């Protein structure tokens, strides 16, 4: 009796999780790219705002490609964000979260497409 059929079945079933893993990675890359594209457009639009009271274009999480929760409505609302929300937004954008609150807010403003320090 030959062991070839069972060996073929084992290698075929081992290939299935590998294929599923590849498919999942492709989906992750597509999701990330979709968010990056959206965020680039939003940053450009935000960079053209003329007032701190103008509505911000919402950025999307790089992991989910969905709008970032509790995104500030305007540039002047950024300073009102809690430390936890600032960290959560930086995390959603996969940005560095070290430093003082002022450094984090500056980093967040740049990520939004705004000047780091408003005049």
DABEL-V113386 format. One record per pair of residues at least 12 apart in sequence whose ideal C-beta (glycine too) atoms are under 8 Angstrom apart, sorted by sequence separation. I is the first residue (numbers start at 1). J is the second residue. D is the distance in whole Angstrom. If there is no record, write none. Layout:
BEGIN
i=(I;I)
j=(J;J)
d=(D;D)
END
This chain:
BEGIN
i=(45;59;95;58;95;43;90;42;56;70;86;41;42;43;56;95;42;56;87;90;42;55;56;71;83;86;90;93;55;56;69;86;89;39;54;68;38;39;53;54;68;83;90;38;52;53;86;89;39;52;53;52;68;81;35;68;34;35;36;49;79;35;38;78;81;35;35;63;32;35;62;78;32;34;61;62;78;31;61;62;31;32;59;31;59;75;78;75;75;75;59;59;39;56;57;49;46;47;52;46;47;43;45;46;43;44;42;43;42)
j=(57;71;107;71;108;57;104;57;71;85;101;57;58;59;72;111;59;73;104;107;60;73;74;89;101;104;108;111;74;75;88;105;108;59;74;88;59;60;74;75;89;104;111;60;74;75;108;111;62;75;76;76;92;105;60;93;60;61;62;75;105;62;65;105;108;63;64;92;62;65;92;108;63;65;92;93;109;63;93;94;64;65;92;65;93;109;112;112;114;118;111;112;93;112;113;114;112;113;118;113;114;111;113;114;112;113;112;113;113)
d=(5;7;6;5;8;8;6;4;7;6;7;8;7;8;6;6;5;7;7;6;8;6;6;7;6;5;6;5;6;6;7;6;6;5;6;8;8;6;5;7;6;8;7;5;6;8;6;8;8;4;6;4;5;8;4;8;8;6;7;7;7;5;7;6;8;8;8;7;5;4;7;6;7;5;4;6;6;7;8;5;7;7;8;5;7;7;8;8;6;7;7;7;8;6;8;7;5;4;6;4;7;8;7;6;7;6;8;3;7)
END
